[in-house]
Amino acid sequence: MSDLSSAEMLLLISSIGLFPIALCYGLYPRTTLKRLYKLEVRTINMLNIFRAVMCLYLAFIVYWMLAFWGFVDTKAALGSLTVFMLGLAVGRTVSWCVDGKANALLVLYLFLEIFLGCTGLFLTLTTA
């Protein structure tokens, strides 16, 4: 693992970290979302939305892992990681300002998204 670049390490860490979160959103949303966020999933439409979110996360994870393994351009994958993480962070920040502070787990996600997004931006701009 010592021969991994910073970009590859970021892609790997982000993929590993997001994988269980993706599954929590869509594999068994009635159970996991109730336990984690006290959110009741009551309709097929809500199930559909959370399963779509899960697959969106999983699609990005697959893309980042393809870059990690050298099948796609690492810089492009870093760019997508940056947009993904900072997009989530902006959405959570807007919600915090408009709706109020979320639970501690979602606040932790916000700080991780800012850190990973800024790290991705830095690596995107400084990697040859």
N, C-alpha and C positions, 0 to 999 in steps of 0.2 A: 504493500500500500504506500510505501514511501516514495514511489516513483510517480504517483498521481499528481497532476497539476492542480492548482487551486480551483480552477474552473471545474475540472472533473470531480473534485471533492465536493464542491458546492452542489453540483447536479446530483451526485449520489446521496448526500445528506438530505437534500430537499426531497428527493424521491422517496427515500426510506421514511422520512418524517411525515410526508403527506399520505402515504399509502394507507395506514390505519385510519386516518381522518376521512379519507375518501370512502372507505368501507363503512365507517360509522354513519356517514350521510345516506348511503343507499342500500347496503346489504340487508339490514334489518332496521329500517328507520324508526318503526314504531317503538322498538325496544331501546335502541342506542340513543336516539334523540331525547327520549323521555328521561333516561338515566343521566345523560350528560348535561342537558340544557333545560330539563323540565318542560319539554315541548311535546304536545300531543299531536300526533299525525292522525288525522281523522278522515281524510278523504282520499280517493284514488288520485285526484289532482295533486295533492300534496306528496303522495308517494311518487308520482311521476316526476315532479320537480326535483325531489331529493335524489332519485335515481339518476336523473339527467346530470345533476351536479356531481354525483359520484363518478359518472363516466367522463365528464369533462376533466375532473381531477386526474383520473386514470389515464386519459389520453395524453395529458401533459407529462405525466410520469413516464409513460412509454417513450415519448419524444425525447425527454431528458436522458433516459437510460440508453436510447439509441445513440445519442451524442456521447455519453459516457463510454460506450463500447466502440465508438469510432465510426459508426455508420452514417451519421449526419454531422453537419458543421457545429462544432462546440460553441462558437461565437453566436450563431443564430439561436441555439438552445438557451444560452445565457440571456440573450435578449428576451426570449419568450418567458423565461423564469422571472426576469426583472419586471416585465409588464404584468405577469400573473400575480406576483407577490405584492407589488406596489398597488395594483388595482384592488386587490382584497383589502390592503391597508387603508386606502383612500375610502373605500366603501364603509369599513368599520369606523373610521374617523368621522365621516359624515353622520353615520348612525349615532355615534357617541354624542356629537354636537346637537343633533336634532331630537334623538329619542332618549338620551341618557346613557349612563355607563352600563355595559353588559356584565354578565357574570365573569368571574376571575379567569376561567379557562379561555373565554373569547378575548379578554384583555391580553392574556399571555400570547394568544395567536397573533394579535395585532403587533405586539413588540417583535415577535419572531418574523412576521411578514416584513416589517420595516427593516429589520436587520438583514434578512436574506435578500430582500429586494435591493437594498443599498449596496450590499456586497456584490450582488449580480451586476448592478450598474457599474460599480467600480471595475470589476473584472472585464466587463464588456468593453469599457472605454480604454482599458490599459493592456488588454491581451492582443497580441499581434495576430 
